[in-house]
């Protein structure tokens, strides 16, 4: 067994088919968050209001709306940049969404619930977190990555070099 020297942020060619998955995942999720945030601001809900104001069936306030717009804009920037950056951004934000779900679950009925989370927000946070992690990890991790995958090649450089020499010898 050889230690794996590959990092998750290995270079991904800009034209690789995985790039589309990372970009679409970041873009769609970012757009959803920006729309949610804008609708929350349009309703002129108080910044730290913890009342029952809802937008798209989720409880919100001004702070959550602004936070949603910022995170959505970050995801849209990841979509524009693409490649490994978008993938890594999706993974990191996915983990943060899941952590946020757990933290806000603990704060639901306390005075520290300044983002006005209700249980549907917690569930949304979990779903978005898992979805972002799936988009970010797609084609990067797994036991059956194809041998033309750049992440597989980075983790198995000797075998990738042998396969490349064998392919070049057949031409």
C-alpha positions as CSV (number, residue, x, y, z in Angstrom):
1,X,0.0,0.0,0.0
2,X,1.4,3.4,-1.1
3,X,0.2,6.5,0.7
4,X,-2.0,8.7,-1.5
5,X,-0.1,12.0,-2.3
6,X,-3.0,13.5,-4.2
7,X,-4.9,16.4,-2.8
8,X,-8.5,17.1,-3.5
9,X,-7.6,20.3,-5.2
10,X,-5.5,18.7,-8.0
11,X,-5.8,20.6,-11.3
12,X,-8.8,19.7,-13.4
13,X,-8.7,20.5,-17.1
14,X,-11.2,23.3,-18.0
15,X,-12.8,21.1,-20.7
16,X,-13.3,18.0,-18.5
17,X,-16.8,16.7,-18.4
18,X,-16.8,16.8,-14.6
19,X,-16.5,20.6,-14.7
20,X,-20.1,20.8,-16.0
21,X,-21.4,18.9,-12.9
22,X,-19.6,21.2,-10.5
23,X,-20.7,24.3,-12.3
24,X,-24.4,23.3,-12.6
25,X,-24.5,22.3,-8.9
26,X,-23.0,25.5,-7.8
27,X,-25.0,27.6,-10.1
28,X,-28.4,26.2,-9.5
29,X,-28.0,26.1,-5.7
30,X,-26.6,29.7,-5.8
31,X,-29.5,30.9,-7.9
32,X,-32.0,29.3,-5.4
33,X,-30.3,31.0,-2.5
34,X,-30.2,34.4,-4.2
35,X,-33.9,34.2,-5.1
36,X,-34.8,33.2,-1.5
37,X,-32.7,36.0,-0.1
38,X,-34.1,38.6,-2.5
39,X,-37.7,37.6,-1.8
40,X,-36.9,37.8,1.9
41,X,-35.6,41.4,1.5
42,X,-38.5,42.4,-0.7
43,X,-41.0,41.4,2.1
44,X,-39.2,43.9,4.3
45,X,-38.9,41.5,7.2
46,X,-37.0,42.9,10.2
47,X,-33.3,42.1,10.2
48,X,-33.4,40.0,13.4
49,X,-37.1,39.4,13.5
50,X,-37.9,36.0,14.8
51,X,-41.6,36.0,14.0
52,X,-43.3,33.6,11.6
53,X,-42.4,35.4,8.3
54,X,-42.1,32.9,5.5
55,X,-40.7,33.0,2.0
56,X,-41.0,29.9,-0.3
57,X,-42.3,27.9,2.7
58,X,-39.2,28.7,4.8
59,X,-39.0,31.0,7.8
60,X,-36.8,34.0,7.3
61,X,-35.7,37.4,8.5
62,X,-33.4,40.1,7.1
63,X,-30.2,38.5,8.4
64,X,-31.0,35.1,6.8
65,X,-31.9,36.8,3.6
66,X,-28.6,38.7,3.4
67,X,-26.7,35.6,4.3
68,X,-28.5,33.6,1.6
69,X,-27.7,36.2,-1.0
70,X,-24.0,36.3,0.0
71,X,-23.7,32.4,0.0
72,X,-25.6,32.3,-3.3
73,X,-23.3,34.9,-4.9
74,X,-20.3,32.9,-3.7
75,X,-21.7,29.7,-5.3
76,X,-22.4,31.7,-8.6
77,X,-18.8,32.9,-8.5
78,X,-17.8,29.2,-8.1
79,X,-19.9,28.4,-11.2
80,X,-18.2,31.1,-13.2
81,X,-14.7,30.0,-12.1
82,X,-15.5,26.2,-12.5
83,X,-13.1,23.3,-12.2
84,X,-11.6,22.2,-9.0
85,X,-12.5,25.5,-7.3
86,X,-16.2,24.9,-7.9
87,X,-15.9,21.3,-6.7
88,X,-14.0,22.3,-3.5
89,X,-16.4,25.2,-2.9
90,X,-19.4,22.9,-3.2
91,X,-17.9,20.4,-0.7
92,X,-16.9,23.1,1.8
93,X,-20.2,24.9,1.7
94,X,-22.1,21.6,1.8
95,X,-20.3,20.7,5.0
96,X,-21.1,24.2,6.4
97,X,-24.8,23.8,5.5
98,X,-25.0,20.5,7.3
99,X,-23.2,22.0,10.4
100,X,-25.5,24.9,10.2
101,X,-28.5,22.5,10.3
102,X,-27.2,20.9,13.4
103,X,-26.4,24.2,15.2
104,X,-29.7,25.7,14.3
105,X,-31.5,22.5,15.3
106,X,-30.0,23.0,18.8
107,X,-31.0,26.7,18.8
108,X,-34.6,26.2,17.6
109,X,-36.5,27.1,20.8
110,X,-33.9,29.4,22.3
111,X,-33.4,33.1,22.4
112,X,-30.3,32.7,20.4
113,X,-32.2,31.7,17.2
114,X,-31.4,35.0,15.5
115,X,-31.8,33.6,12.0
116,X,-35.4,32.7,12.8
117,X,-34.9,29.0,11.8
118,X,-37.8,26.6,12.1
119,X,-37.6,22.9,11.5
120,X,-38.3,23.3,7.8
121,X,-35.2,25.5,7.6
122,X,-33.1,22.9,9.4
123,X,-34.3,20.2,6.9
124,X,-33.6,22.5,4.0
125,X,-30.1,23.1,5.3
126,X,-29.5,19.4,5.5
127,X,-30.8,18.8,2.0
128,X,-28.8,21.6,0.5
129,X,-25.7,20.5,2.3
130,X,-26.0,16.9,1.1
131,X,-26.8,18.1,-2.4
132,X,-23.8,20.5,-2.5
133,X,-21.5,17.8,-1.2
134,X,-22.8,15.3,-3.9
135,X,-22.2,17.9,-6.6
136,X,-18.7,18.6,-5.3
137,X,-17.6,15.1,-4.7
138,X,-19.1,13.7,-8.0
139,X,-16.2,12.1,-9.9
140,X,-13.7,12.9,-7.2
141,X,-14.2,10.2,-4.7
142,X,-15.4,6.6,-5.0
143,X,-14.0,3.1,-5.4
144,X,-14.8,2.8,-9.1
145,X,-13.5,6.0,-10.7
146,X,-12.6,5.5,-14.4
147,X,-9.0,5.5,-15.3
148,X,-9.3,8.6,-17.5
149,X,-10.5,10.6,-14.5
150,X,-7.9,13.2,-13.5
151,X,-8.4,12.5,-9.8
152,X,-7.8,8.7,-10.3
153,X,-4.7,9.6,-12.3
154,X,-3.4,11.8,-9.5
155,X,-3.9,9.1,-6.9
156,X,-2.4,6.3,-9.1
157,X,0.5,8.1,-10.9
158,X,2.5,4.9,-11.6
159,X,-0.4,2.9,-13.1
160,X,-1.6,6.0,-15.0
161,X,1.9,6.4,-16.5
162,X,2.0,2.7,-17.5
163,X,-1.5,3.0,-19.1
164,X,-0.5,6.2,-21.0
165,X,2.7,4.5,-22.3
166,X,0.7,1.5,-23.4
167,X,-1.9,3.7,-25.2
168,X,0.9,5.7,-26.9
169,X,2.6,2.5,-28.0
170,X,-0.6,1.3,-29.7
171,X,-0.8,4.4,-31.9
